[in-house]
C-alpha cells in the first residue's frame, strides 16, 4: 500500500511533523455508495507513513471505521482478525481507520490494545468523515477487485454477512 | 435508503449472540419500550432507585505516564434528588465542576505507580429520587442565553435542514409554538431505529439525509433548528430506566459504552420558563399508540440526568477532543483516550426501590 512518486513529498512532511492528518482527496465522488468507486484518501499510520487508498484499487479491500469508545467495534475486530488469518495467502487488504486519531501515539496505543495485525490510519479528518458519512461507528466497507464498493455496513455487521462479503470480494475474479 | 445495510433485517441481540457476547442484563439506548406494554408513562409521579456506576480499568498502555478518569456525577435539582453518594476506589479523587453548564464529575489522576495500578475499580453509588416534571418558570439573562444558543461542529444547520425548518416552523415566532412544531415535524421526519447499537456523533446532516436515528439524533436535529430560530436550548444527558408496575422490584444493568444512554432537551420560553421535550420518546409513544404529546412539556420519571451540554470540556480539561456528550466515564493516558473494553469498561447498575403513581 505504499504510495507512488507523486506523493513522496507528502510522506516526508508527515514523517517530520506528524501533524493532524491532511487527507489527500482524489474526489472520485461525494459520498461512499454501493456500486461506485470509494472516495479516495491518503492518511498516515503510526509511523507517519502515508497510505493511499488509490494504491489498493484492484485488490479486494475491507475498510473499517472505528474510534476508541465503541464496544461493538471490538467485536468486529475479531471478525477482521479471523479474515486476516483465513485469507493471509491472498491479496486481501484490511485497512482500519480511527476517526478520533490524529497522532502516531494514538494509533500505536489502539493497535497495542487490540493487538491489531493490520494497518490503522489516522482518520480524524472532516473530509473523510463526510465522504464516508461517519455518524455512527463501526462502518465496514467491502471493495472488490473492480474498484467498486460491494457492501457498505453502517452500525454493525453480523458475522455471517461479514464472512459472505469477505468471501465475495476475495473469490471474485 | 441510500446505503446497503442489513441493520434493519437483524436484531441486535442476535448480533450480540453471534458475536459471542451473551445477552444478560443488556439494555439498549432510549427509554425502555414500556409504551408497547400499554403502560402510561404520564401516570408515574416519582421513582426511586439505587445506582452503582463503576469504571473498571483493565490495563494501561505499556508506556503510560499518567492516567485520568472523569466520571459524571448527577446533581440534585427540581427534577431529581441525589442522596447517599458514596465513592470507592484505591486512588484519591476530587469532585470537579464543568465550567459552562456546571455538571459535576469525579476526577481521578494517577501519576505514580502506573505499572502496578491496573486493574482497579472506581465506583460511585447513589440514591436517586426522580420526579415527573413539566415546564419550570425561570429567568434567563442575555449572557446566560448565549451559552444555550451555541451549536457544535456536528450539530449544525445545512441548506436541507433550513429548508425543512422553514416548512415546519412557518411564520411561528412564539418559542413554545416553534418548539411544538419542530417536535412534531421531527417525529414525522425520523424513524426511531432501535437496531443502531453504535456510537453516534449527532451529525445533523447525516440525520437529515438518512432520516433515522436514536435519541441523540432526534435531539441534535431539534437543537440545531431551535438555535437557528433563536430559541435557547439545553441538552440533558442521562440514562433510561424501565417503568415497572408499582410494587414490582426491577433491577438491571445499562450498557456502559456509548449505546445505553438517553438524552432529552429543554428550551426556554420567557412566559413559561424551561420547557422539557423528549422528542424520541414522543415518537416511540405515538408509534405504540400511546400519547406521545405528553413528552412535549413533560418528562416521565424513569430516567436520571448526569450532565448538561454537548461538546463537553471536562474539568480538568481532557487532552482529547470535547466529548460529544458526557454520559459515560471517560479515561485518558498522556492526553490520549483509552480504548473502551480493551483498557477500561463502565458498568452501570440500578435497582428501582419505589414507584409512586398519580
Contacts between the chains, C-beta under 8 A, distances in Angstrom:
chain1	res1	chain2	res2	distance
A	31	B	2	8.0
A	32	B	3	7.7
A	33	B	2	6.8
A	33	B	3	7.0
A	34	B	3	6.7
A	34	B	4	4.7
A	67	B	199	7.0
A	68	B	337	4.3
A	68	B	338	6.9
A	68	B	339	4.9
A	68	B	340	6.3
A	69	B	199	6.1
A	69	B	257	6.3
A	69	B	258	5.5
A	69	B	328	7.4
A	69	B	330	7.7
A	69	B	337	6.9
A	69	B	340	4.6
A	70	B	198	6.6
A	70	B	199	4.9
A	70	B	257	6.6
A	70	B	258	6.9
A	70	B	340	6.5
A	71	B	255	7.2
A	71	B	256	7.7
A	71	B	257	3.6
A	71	B	258	7.7
A	71	B	259	7.1
A	71	B	340	5.9
A	71	B	341	5.5
A	72	B	15	7.7
A	72	B	19	7.8
A	72	B	197	5.3
A	72	B	198	6.0
A	72	B	257	7.7
A	72	B	259	7.6
A	73	B	198	7.9
A	74	B	340	7.6
A	74	B	341	4.8
A	74	B	342	6.7
A	75	B	15	8.0
A	75	B	19	4.0
A	75	B	20	7.8
A	75	B	21	6.9
A	78	B	19	7.3
A	78	B	20	8.0
A	100	B	320	7.1
A	100	B	321	7.0
A	100	B	337	6.6
A	103	B	336	7.1
A	105	B	334	7.3
A	105	B	336	6.0
A	106	B	336	5.2
A	106	B	337	7.9
A	109	B	61	4.7
A	109	B	333	7.7
A	109	B	336	5.9
A	109	B	339	7.1
A	110	B	339	5.7
A	112	B	61	6.3
A	112	B	62	6.5
A	113	B	59	7.7
A	113	B	61	7.4
A	113	B	338	8.0
A	113	B	339	4.1
A	113	B	342	3.7
A	113	B	343	5.8
A	114	B	339	7.1
A	114	B	342	5.7
A	130	B	205	7.7
A	133	B	3	7.5
A	133	B	206	5.7
A	133	B	209	7.6
A	133	B	210	7.9
A	134	B	201	7.5
A	134	B	203	7.9
A	135	B	154	7.9
A	135	B	200	5.4
A	135	B	201	5.4
A	135	B	202	7.6
A	135	B	203	4.3
A	135	B	206	3.9
A	135	B	207	7.3
A	135	B	210	8.0
A	135	B	217	7.8
A	136	B	196	5.8
A	136	B	198	3.7
A	136	B	199	6.3
A	136	B	200	4.7
A	136	B	201	7.8
A	137	B	198	5.4
A	137	B	199	5.7
A	138	B	198	6.2
A	151	B	4	6.2
A	152	B	3	5.0
A	152	B	4	5.5
A	152	B	5	7.2
A	153	B	4	7.8
A	153	B	5	5.8
A	153	B	6	6.9
A	153	B	7	7.6
A	154	B	3	6.2
A	154	B	5	5.1
A	154	B	7	6.6
A	154	B	198	7.7
A	155	B	5	7.0
A	155	B	7	5.1
A	155	B	195	7.1
A	155	B	196	4.9
A	155	B	197	6.3
A	155	B	198	4.4
A	156	B	7	7.0
A	156	B	12	7.7
A	156	B	15	5.5
A	156	B	197	5.6
A	156	B	198	6.4
A	157	B	6	7.1
A	158	B	6	6.5
A	158	B	10	5.6
A	158	B	14	7.1
A	158	B	15	5.9
A	158	B	18	5.6
A	159	B	18	4.8
A	159	B	19	6.7
A	160	B	18	7.1
A	161	B	6	5.4
